Amino acid sequence: MSLTRRTLAAALPAAAFAATAAHAMTKLGQPKRPIVIAHRGASGLRPEHTESAYRLAVAQGADFIEPDLCLTKDGAMVIRHENEVGGTTDVASPPESDARKTTKVSGGETIEG
């Protein structure tokens, strides 16, 4: 996914908070420890970007959950890893979806779906 202004605007507050929290812990005299960021939740143990993956990551001590954010055509931010949803959904099954098949370029890669 290419970094857009909207994506960057969404990601920067979390990064700034993580840096501030680490600095505050050091100033308070507490032992400095690594900040644990769970990318897509506890994705090695649960399906990525699911509530159970996020809950398990928090239960395991993650300080932050870092989702993959994508923008829809209308500018809404959604959590999604793949650019093409055919691999994880049955979107191509209904005959009416044939008319929606398209080819796009994302991150320099041509994707059809």
PyRosetta script that sets phi, psi and omega in degrees:
from pyrosetta import init, pose_from_sequence

init()
pose = pose_from_sequence("MSLTRRTLAAALPAAAFAATAAHAMTKLGQPKRPIVIAHRGASGLRPEHTESAYRLAVAQGADFIEPDLCLTKDGAMVIRHENEVGGTTDVASPPESDARKTTKVSGGETIEG")
pose.set_psi(1, 130.8)
pose.set_omega(1, 176.1)
pose.set_phi(2, -77.8)
pose.set_psi(2, 150.9)
pose.set_omega(2, -176.6)
pose.set_phi(3, -85.2)
pose.set_psi(3, 116.8)
pose.set_omega(3, 177.7)
pose.set_phi(4, -101.7)
pose.set_psi(4, 169.6)
pose.set_omega(4, 177.9)
pose.set_phi(5, -59.7)
pose.set_psi(5, -40.7)
pose.set_omega(5, -179.4)
pose.set_phi(6, -66.0)
pose.set_psi(6, -43.0)
pose.set_omega(6, 179.6)
pose.set_phi(7, -64.1)
pose.set_psi(7, -44.6)
pose.set_omega(7, 178.9)
pose.set_phi(8, -61.7)
pose.set_psi(8, -41.8)
pose.set_omega(8, 179.2)
pose.set_phi(9, -62.5)
pose.set_psi(9, -32.4)
pose.set_omega(9, 179.0)
pose.set_phi(10, -77.5)
pose.set_psi(10, -33.7)
pose.set_omega(10, -175.3)
pose.set_phi(11, -82.3)
pose.set_psi(11, -33.3)
pose.set_omega(11, -174.6)
pose.set_phi(12, -61.1)
pose.set_psi(12, -41.3)
pose.set_omega(12, 179.3)
pose.set_phi(13, -59.4)
pose.set_psi(13, -39.3)
pose.set_omega(13, 179.4)
pose.set_phi(14, -66.1)
pose.set_psi(14, -42.5)
pose.set_omega(14, 179.5)
pose.set_phi(15, -65.4)
pose.set_psi(15, -41.9)
pose.set_omega(15, 179.1)
pose.set_phi(16, -64.6)
pose.set_psi(16, -40.4)
pose.set_omega(16, 179.0)
pose.set_phi(17, -63.5)
pose.set_psi(17, -42.5)
pose.set_omega(17, 180.0)
pose.set_phi(18, -61.1)
pose.set_psi(18, -43.7)
pose.set_omega(18, 179.4)
pose.set_phi(19, -66.1)
pose.set_psi(19, -41.4)
pose.set_omega(19, 178.8)
pose.set_phi(20, -64.9)
pose.set_psi(20, -41.8)
pose.set_omega(20, 179.5)
pose.set_phi(21, -63.4)
pose.set_psi(21, -42.2)
pose.set_omega(21, 179.1)
pose.set_phi(22, -64.3)
pose.set_psi(22, -41.6)
pose.set_omega(22, 179.2)
pose.set_phi(23, -65.6)
pose.set_psi(23, -42.3)
pose.set_omega(23, -179.5)
pose.set_phi(24, -64.1)
pose.set_psi(24, -39.8)
pose.set_omega(24, 179.2)
pose.set_phi(25, -62.0)
pose.set_psi(25, -40.3)
pose.set_omega(25, 179.9)
pose.set_phi(26, -67.9)
pose.set_psi(26, -41.8)
pose.set_omega(26, -179.2)
pose.set_phi(27, -66.1)
pose.set_psi(27, -32.2)
pose.set_omega(27, -178.9)
pose.set_phi(28, -78.5)
pose.set_psi(28, -0.3)
pose.set_omega(28, 178.7)
pose.set_phi(29, 83.0)
pose.set_psi(29, 4.0)
pose.set_omega(29, 177.0)
pose.set_phi(30, -76.8)
pose.set_psi(30, 148.9)
pose.set_omega(30, 179.3)
pose.set_phi(31, -61.5)
pose.set_psi(31, 135.4)
pose.set_omega(31, 179.5)
pose.set_phi(32, -74.2)
pose.set_psi(32, 130.1)
pose.set_omega(32, 177.8)
pose.set_phi(33, -129.1)
pose.set_psi(33, 158.8)
pose.set_omega(33, 178.8)
pose.set_phi(34, -63.3)
pose.set_psi(34, 146.6)
pose.set_omega(34, 172.4)
pose.set_phi(35, -86.7)
pose.set_psi(35, 128.6)
pose.set_omega(35, -177.8)
pose.set_phi(36, -97.9)
pose.set_psi(36, 120.1)
pose.set_omega(36, 178.5)
pose.set_phi(37, -114.4)
pose.set_psi(37, 118.8)
pose.set_omega(37, -178.5)
pose.set_phi(38, -91.6)
pose.set_psi(38, 103.8)
pose.set_omega(38, 179.4)
pose.set_phi(39, -75.8)
pose.set_psi(39, 116.7)
pose.set_omega(39, -176.9)
pose.set_phi(40, 66.2)
pose.set_psi(40, 21.6)
pose.set_omega(40, -178.9)
pose.set_phi(41, 85.1)
pose.set_psi(41, -155.1)
pose.set_omega(41, 176.4)
pose.set_phi(42, -85.4)
pose.set_psi(42, 66.3)
pose.set_omega(42, -168.0)
pose.set_phi(43, -69.3)
pose.set_psi(43, -17.1)
pose.set_omega(43, 175.6)
pose.set_phi(44, -76.6)
pose.set_psi(44, -16.9)
pose.set_omega(44, -176.4)
pose.set_phi(45, -117.2)
pose.set_psi(45, -19.7)
pose.set_omega(45, -179.2)
pose.set_phi(46, -135.9)
pose.set_psi(46, 159.8)
pose.set_omega(46, 176.1)
pose.set_phi(47, -59.2)
pose.set_psi(47, 138.5)
pose.set_omega(47, -177.9)
pose.set_phi(48, -58.6)
pose.set_psi(48, 145.6)
pose.set_omega(48, 175.0)
pose.set_phi(49, 57.3)
pose.set_psi(49, 36.9)
pose.set_omega(49, 174.7)
pose.set_phi(50, -114.7)
pose.set_psi(50, 159.3)
pose.set_omega(50, 179.2)
pose.set_phi(51, -58.0)
pose.set_psi(51, -40.3)
pose.set_omega(51, -179.3)
pose.set_phi(52, -65.5)
pose.set_psi(52, -34.9)
pose.set_omega(52, 177.2)
pose.set_phi(53, -67.2)
pose.set_psi(53, -40.5)
pose.set_omega(53, 178.7)
pose.set_phi(54, -67.6)
pose.set_psi(54, -45.4)
pose.set_omega(54, -179.5)
pose.set_phi(55, -62.7)
pose.set_psi(55, -42.0)
pose.set_omega(55, 179.4)
pose.set_phi(56, -65.4)
pose.set_psi(56, -40.7)
pose.set_omega(56, 178.4)
pose.set_phi(57, -60.3)
pose.set_psi(57, -42.1)
pose.set_omega(57, 177.9)
pose.set_phi(58, -65.5)
pose.set_psi(58, -44.1)
pose.set_omega(58, 179.2)
pose.set_phi(59, -62.4)
pose.set_psi(59, -30.2)
pose.set_omega(59, 179.1)
pose.set_phi(60, -82.1)
pose.set_psi(60, -3.4)
pose.set_omega(60, 175.2)
pose.set_phi(61, 104.0)
pose.set_psi(61, 13.0)
pose.set_omega(61, 178.3)
pose.set_phi(62, -63.2)
pose.set_psi(62, 136.1)
pose.set_omega(62, 177.0)
pose.set_phi(63, -80.6)
pose.set_psi(63, -32.7)
pose.set_omega(63, -177.7)
pose.set_phi(64, -141.8)
pose.set_psi(64, 151.0)
pose.set_omega(64, 170.5)
pose.set_phi(65, -107.2)
pose.set_psi(65, 127.6)
pose.set_omega(65, -178.8)
pose.set_phi(66, -113.6)
pose.set_psi(66, 101.3)
pose.set_omega(66, 179.9)
pose.set_phi(67, -87.3)
pose.set_psi(67, 162.5)
pose.set_omega(67, 171.9)
pose.set_phi(68, -89.3)
pose.set_psi(68, 117.2)
pose.set_omega(68, -177.0)
pose.set_phi(69, -102.7)
pose.set_psi(69, 135.3)
pose.set_omega(69, 177.7)
pose.set_phi(70, -130.6)
pose.set_psi(70, 151.0)
pose.set_omega(70, 177.1)
pose.set_phi(71, -99.0)
pose.set_psi(71, 137.3)
pose.set_omega(71, 173.1)
pose.set_phi(72, -81.7)
pose.set_psi(72, 172.2)
pose.set_omega(72, 179.5)
pose.set_phi(73, -56.7)
pose.set_psi(73, -34.5)
pose.set_omega(73, -177.7)
pose.set_phi(74, -89.5)
pose.set_psi(74, 9.8)
pose.set_omega(74, 173.9)
pose.set_phi(75, 88.2)
pose.set_psi(75, 6.0)
pose.set_omega(75, 177.3)
pose.set_phi(76, -79.6)
pose.set_psi(76, 139.5)
pose.set_omega(76, 179.1)
pose.set_phi(77, -90.7)
pose.set_psi(77, 129.3)
pose.set_omega(77, 178.5)
pose.set_phi(78, -127.9)
pose.set_psi(78, 157.2)
pose.set_omega(78, 176.3)
pose.set_phi(79, -91.3)
pose.set_psi(79, 119.3)
pose.set_omega(79, -176.4)
pose.set_phi(80, -160.1)
pose.set_psi(80, 139.3)
pose.set_omega(80, 179.2)
pose.set_phi(81, -96.4)
pose.set_psi(81, -47.0)
pose.set_omega(81, -175.7)
pose.set_phi(82, -85.5)
pose.set_psi(82, 148.6)
pose.set_omega(82, 173.4)
pose.set_phi(83, -79.4)
pose.set_psi(83, -30.5)
pose.set_omega(83, -176.8)
pose.set_phi(84, -115.1)
pose.set_psi(84, 120.1)
pose.set_omega(84, -171.4)
pose.set_phi(85, -84.8)
pose.set_psi(85, -2.2)
pose.set_omega(85, -178.1)
pose.set_phi(86, -63.0)
pose.set_psi(86, -26.8)
pose.set_omega(86, -179.2)
pose.set_phi(87, -76.4)
pose.set_psi(87, -19.3)
pose.set_omega(87, -176.3)
pose.set_phi(88, -122.6)
pose.set_psi(88, 2.0)
pose.set_omega(88, 178.4)
pose.set_phi(89, -136.7)
pose.set_psi(89, 172.8)
pose.set_omega(89, 176.1)
pose.set_phi(90, -101.8)
pose.set_psi(90, 29.6)
pose.set_omega(90, -174.7)
pose.set_phi(91, -58.7)
pose.set_psi(91, -28.1)
pose.set_omega(91, -178.1)
pose.set_phi(92, -84.4)
pose.set_psi(92, -8.5)
pose.set_omega(92, -175.8)
pose.set_phi(93, -67.7)
pose.set_psi(93, -49.0)
pose.set_omega(93, -177.6)
pose.set_phi(94, -65.0)
pose.set_psi(94, 138.8)
pose.set_omega(94, -179.3)
pose.set_phi(95, -58.5)
pose.set_psi(95, -31.0)
pose.set_omega(95, -178.5)
pose.set_phi(96, -68.8)
pose.set_psi(96, -13.9)
pose.set_omega(96, 179.2)
pose.set_phi(97, -78.4)
pose.set_psi(97, -14.1)
pose.set_omega(97, 179.1)
pose.set_phi(98, -57.7)
pose.set_psi(98, -36.6)
pose.set_omega(98, -178.5)
pose.set_phi(99, -70.1)
pose.set_psi(99, -17.5)
pose.set_omega(99, -178.5)
pose.set_phi(100, -93.5)
pose.set_psi(100, -8.4)
pose.set_omega(100, -179.2)
pose.set_phi(101, -60.5)
pose.set_psi(101, 136.6)
pose.set_omega(101, -175.7)
pose.set_phi(102, -149.5)
pose.set_psi(102, 169.0)
pose.set_omega(102, 175.2)
pose.set_phi(103, -122.2)
pose.set_psi(103, 129.3)
pose.set_omega(103, -179.6)
pose.set_phi(104, -132.0)
pose.set_psi(104, 161.7)
pose.set_omega(104, 174.4)
pose.set_phi(105, -111.5)
pose.set_psi(105, 125.7)
pose.set_omega(105, 180.0)
pose.set_phi(106, -133.0)
pose.set_psi(106, 120.5)
pose.set_omega(106, -179.1)
pose.set_phi(107, 59.3)
pose.set_psi(107, 31.7)
pose.set_omega(107, 179.8)
pose.set_phi(108, 82.9)
pose.set_psi(108, -0.6)
pose.set_omega(108, -179.1)
pose.set_phi(109, -106.6)
pose.set_psi(109, 132.9)
pose.set_omega(109, 177.2)
pose.set_phi(110, -83.5)
pose.set_psi(110, 127.4)
pose.set_omega(110, -176.4)
pose.set_phi(111, -126.5)
pose.set_psi(111, 132.9)
pose.set_omega(111, 177.2)
pose.set_phi(112, -116.4)
pose.set_psi(112, 137.1)
pose.set_omega(112, 179.1)
pose.set_phi(113, 172.8)
pose.dump_pdb("model.pdb")
